Amino acid sequence: MDDVMIVGAGPVGLMLAGELALAGLRPIVLEKRPEPSELPKANGLGGQIVELLDHRGLLERLSEGSAFAGRPPGFPFGGVPLRFAGHDDMPLRLLLIQQPRLEGLLAERAEQLGAEIRRGCEVTGLAQDAEGVTLELSTGRTRARYVVGCDGGHSTVRALAGIGFPGTTDDEVLRLGHFAGDVPGPFEDLPVEGLRPGWNRTPTGRLLLTSLQSGVLIAGVRERGAPPDGPVTMEDFRAAVRRVIGADLPLGEPIWLSSTVAQARLAERYRAGRVFLAGDAAHLFPAGGSALNVGMTEAANLAWKLAAVLRGRVPAGLLDTYEGERRPMAGRALAQTRAQVALERAPGEDGAALRALLGELFAYEQPLRHLAALLHGSDTRYPPEGERAHPLTGRFVSDLRLSTAGGERRVAELMRAGRPVLLDLRDGPGEALTGPHDGTGPDRPGGGWIDVVRARCAEPPADVLLIRPDGYVAWAGTDGLAEATREWFGTEALAVRATPA
């Protein structure tokens, strides 16, 4: 019997496969498509997933050839622009990368680490017992101890596991296309007055004009109505443009056309026995920009816990924390994307006045910073255990600049191996959390799997940080540290002797 079967080879499933393989497992990914998709369904990543990819040493490679990587000068929120210029420490980070390239690099990484991707395998049945899960496939039958459904909004795994997916379906259809050409201009030469890059509002709908790479125009048309019965054609797209702006628009040759109807849904559960959900199988957001951030960070959260349980390091009860931590995060993302849709759609002069007034409010630093954290996914924390929990417990670790005996390092560089890290930041003599350490490689107390590093940094946020493989702080400070390491990682950081810093 295999350890973990992942259904779906999109970014979430491939991220999960890579994380499991990094932890020493050999996951199998089942994908019903015979070949990787070349459709640019998503054009980038935003939020904490960008920092997590940095933790794994993937960010530099993914950023190669990217139109943008880093902290953006601004970002739209429900039709109201957020302007971050002059605020260099805003948390939101973006990486513009089209989905086919993202999937290709994640698949390559997962396979290099030992994962297997089986394409042309469609799940048709599912049954589970106390020992594992049996999947009926279009190619036969297979069995695994755990199954994770990363198979999208129409998830077969979710349906077969009997997990409800309540929510709403939009009454508008979005036709989206990529065309060979740049954003048309100058706009005064077009047959319609007032068009500009971004979303353009008319009484009958909205028109999007933008470009994320030279020579490729992205155009979208949103209007009330049902999606087309079959694939979107160029004639369909042009007709939709005419209905919304009352004129034709020079678009260029189509590269890719699609249509979608937005949904707002959250799975009733993230787990049914030995079956888990992640990504769009667990949630659908009505506004863009959050789905991959939430889904891929879900994959990182679940992977290390599955690996720790399967390798006998911790009791199976640790898996219960996956839903307890991640479903509220998805609920938060669902709420803010619903709010964006309501704000963006508010009609007429009343809607325009609301957006204008909120634009003035969002120019102030405090609400601007709050919205940036909301979009980034860092405005909430995992529930800390115990009343003594430090304020950093349950939050994603900051990328501190560290001085060690082995040289200058960042926290992100300590996380490459995907293991827990115990970072000792005490300045001066004190009890060592492990034996002598030179800063060039990790120590592991008691033969455990926690990497222990002693370092110094300017204004340390706590004496000691116990960092989970997914980048979140499991515990901060020294009081209660032994209990926290036992609870989360099944081992203990032992204070063995006094040592100089």
C-alpha positions, 0 to 999 in steps of 0.5 A: 500500500502506498502512503499518499495518493494526491488527486490532481496535478495542478499547482496545489497537488504538485506543491503537496507532492514536492513537500511530501517528497522533501519529507522523505515520502514517495507520493503518487499524483493521479491526473486525469489529463493525459498531458500537462495543460498549456492554458494560462488559467492563472497569471501569478502568485500573491501572498505568503506562498511567495515567502514559502517558496523562498523558504524552499529555495524556489523563488529565484528560479520561479522569478526568472523571466517573470514580469514582476517579483517583489512588493508591488506599488499597488493592488486593486481591492474591489475596484478601489486601487491600493497604492503602496508607494512610499511604504516599503514594508507592506507585507503583500508580495507578488510573483507574476508567473503563468500557470503552465510554467509554474506547474512545470517547475513544481512537477520537475521539483516533485519528481526530482525529489522522488514523487511520481506523476501518473497522467491519464488516471481518472478517479471513478470510485472511492472507499475507505476503511480503518487501514487506508483508502481504495481508489477505483481508476480508469486504469485500474485500482490502487490503495493508499493510507491517505488520499488528498483531493486537489482536483478542483472546484468540481472535485470527484474526491470531495463528492465521493467522500461525501463532503458538502460544498455550500455556497453561491454561484454568480449570475454573471459570466466572465469571458477571458482571452489572451491575444497576440498584441499589446494593450491597444492605444492610444485610447483616444483613437478607439471608437469608445471614449474613456477606455483605460487599462484595467476594468472599464465599467458600462451600464451593461457590464465591464471590460478588462484591458491589461497586459502582463508580458510584452506582445500579449493582451489580456481582455475580459468581458463580464456581463449578466447571463449564462456561459456559452454552451461550448468553447468560447469562439472569437465571434462569441468574444467580439459579440460580448465586447459589443454588448458591453461597450457598444462597439468593436475593439481591435484585439489581435489574434486569439491565443486562448479563450475561456469563460467562467462563472464565479462561485463562493464556496467553502467545504463543510469539512477538510477531512473525511477519515483518511481523505483530505481536501486542499485548494479549489476542491476545498474552496472557491473564491469569487474574486481573483488573487487568493486561490493559489495563495490559500491552496498552496499554503494548505498543501505545505501545512498538510504535507509535514503533518502527514509525513510526521504521522506516517513516519511515526514521529507524532500521533495521528491526532496532529492531522486534526490541526489541518482543518482547525488551522486552514479552514478558518483561513479559507473562510477569511479569504472567502469573506474578503473576496465576497467583500471585493465583489460587492464593492466592485459591483455596487451600481450607478452613482451610489457605487461610484461614490462608495468607491471614491470615499473608500479610496480616500480612506484606503490612502491612510497608512493603517487601513492600507496596511490592514488590507495589504495583510488581508490580501497577503494572508497574514492578518490572522494567526493559527490558534495558539495553545495555552495562555502563555503563548507568545504573540508570535506563536501561530504567525508566519516567521519573519525573514530575520537577518542572522549572524552565526559562527558560519556567516550571515544567513536569513531565516528563509535559508534555514528552512530549505530542508523542510524540517522544524527549526529551533532558532536560539537568539539569546544574546550572551551566555546561557543554557545551550539547547543542544551541543556546540554548534558552529552555524554551518549545519544543524544539530538535532537534539536526542536524534530528533528531526529538529534543526537547532541553530544558534544565532544573533540578530538585531532586535530579536523578537524572542529568545527562542523561535520554534519554527514549523516546516511550513514556516509558522512559529509553533512556539516562541520563548523558553517557557513551555518549549519542551512541551511544545516540541513534544506536542508538535514534533514528538521530540524535545530540545534538551538544555544540556549545558551552559555555553557562550553565545 
